[in-house]
C-alpha cells in the first residue's frame, strides 16, 4: 500500500459514482431506451449502455474544465438553474415525486457507503467535493441521513474554479481545520485524482463509478479500490482482514 495512513486526518469524497450510484442509474435509463431497438435488446442493451456511460466520462469532465478555463462556468450554472426553474413551473406536481427537485435524478447510494460514512465519522472529519450543485448534494445526503457527518458540501459554485483545480479541496481542508496534504481524496474519475494531487493530498480511486483502473492509475491514484466501502478496510484494517484482496496499490507510485 502506498497511501501513508499516518498522514490522513480528513477525508474528501467525490459524489457521483463514488458515494452516489449514478452510473448504474444512467445505464438503466439508457438501456431502457436501447431495449426498444431491434438486435440491441436484453443484455446487449445493458452492455452497450454501460459502454456509452463509461466512455462519456472523459468528454463531460473535459467540458467542465474548458468552461472553467474560459471563465464561463458560473454563467453556465446560472443558465442551467434558470432552465430548471422554468421546467419546474411547467411540471404537473401530480406526476413527480419531488417538485423541488424535478430535474434531479433519484440515485441510490453505493452499497455499504452509508454504513461506512457513519463508522469513519468517529475518526475523521469529512467533506464532499462535486461538480454538482450544493442543493442537489444536500438533498441526497439528507435523504440517506448522513449530511451531519460532513463538515462542508463543496459544489460547482462554491469555489472560483472547479475540479481538476485544487480550489475545492483547499476549501474543504480549511472547513475541516486540516492542511491539504493531510486530506485523502476519494473519487472515481481522473478529475478527482488530479484535484487531490494538485492540492498535495493523497488519492484513492474507486472502480464503482465512471473511471477505469488504467485511467485512475495514469492520473496518479496511489491506491485503487473495487468499491468505495472498501475504504473502511483500508483505514480500519483490523475490522476487515480481507481488505488487501479488494485494494490494489499502484506499483509505480512514490
Protein Blocks (a to p, Z undefined) as FASTA:
>chain_A
ZZdfklpmbdcddfehplpcfklmmmmmmmmmmmmpghigcjllmmmmmmmmmmmmmmmm
mmmmmmmmnopmmmmmmmmmmmmmmmmmmpcfklcfblklmmbccddddehklmmmmmmm
mmoccddddfbdfklmmmmmmmnopmmmpmbdcdfklpmbdcfbfklmmmmmmmnopafk
lpccddfbfklmmmmmmnopacdddfklmbcfklmmmnopabdcfbfklmmmmmmmmlmm
klmmmpccdfkbZZ
